[in-house]
Amino acid sequence: MVAMQIRVDINRLKSGKVQIAVFRSQQSNGFALDYPSPNEARGVLLALGIDLGEVDRTLEVLAEIGPKEPLHFPPQEISAEVLRSQGFRV
């Protein structure tokens, strides 16, 4: 599996859904998917290989801020296969 440097952002939408966006390093255009609950988004973030503690801390902050205020995870090495398995286009 060839891993790519990927930036992962998360934000809460006005509808209450949670959006996860992935971006290749140095690119401004990404691919986003919406999830009905923070718990579903949590599972996806963990499947992408993001640290459990970091996911939980970020979701706590997300619950306290307003909609459309994205939070950013540090860049991660994620394979195209893992991204596709979670529904993201690469």
N, C-alpha and C positions, 0 to 999 in steps of 0.2 A: 504494500500500500504506500503510495506516495502522499505525504502530508503537505498541506499548503498552510501558509501563514494566514489566519482568518481572524478578523475582528468580529466580535459578537456584541450587539446592542440589544437592549430590552426596554420597552416602554409600555405604559398603560394607556389605552385609548379611552376616549370619552364614553364609549359604549360599555366600558368595564372590561373588555377583552384585553389580553396581554399580547403584545407583538414582539417577536424575536426577528432581528435582521442580521444577516451575515454578509460580510464584505471581505473580498480578497484584500490583502495588504496593499496599501497605496491606492486603492480605488474608492471613489465616492459613491458609485452605484452598487447597490447590494440587492439581496433578495430577502423578502420578509414574509413571514407567516403569522397568522393570528391564532390565538388559543383562547378558549372560553374561560379559563381560570388560571390563576398563578400556579396551581398545583400541576396542571398539564404542562405549562411552560417549564416548570421545574424539572419534570421528567425529561424533556427535550434537552435542556441545558446540561443535565447530568449525562445524557447519552452522547452529547458532543464532547464530553471529557472535561468539562469545567468543574473545578473543585467544589465539593459539597458545601463547605463552609462559606466559600465565596458566593455560591448560588443563594444560600439561605440569607446571608447578610444583604445581598443586593435586593432580594425579594422583599425583605423588611423595609428597606429604604423606598423601594418602589411603591409600597402601600402607603407611605407617608407623603409622597410628592404628588403634584398635580399631573393630569393627563398630558401626554405629548412632551414629557421631559425625559428624553432617553438617558439611560445609564449604560456605561460601556464596561465590558470586561476586558482585561488585558488580552492582547493578541495570543491566539492559541494555534498550535500545530494540529490541524484536523484534516483527515483524509477526505477525498472526494466521495469515497464509498460511505463513510459515516454521514457526511452531509446529505447525500442522496437518500440514505436509509431513514432520515428524519424529514424528508420532503423538500429539502432545499436544492435549488438548481445551482450548479457550479460551472 
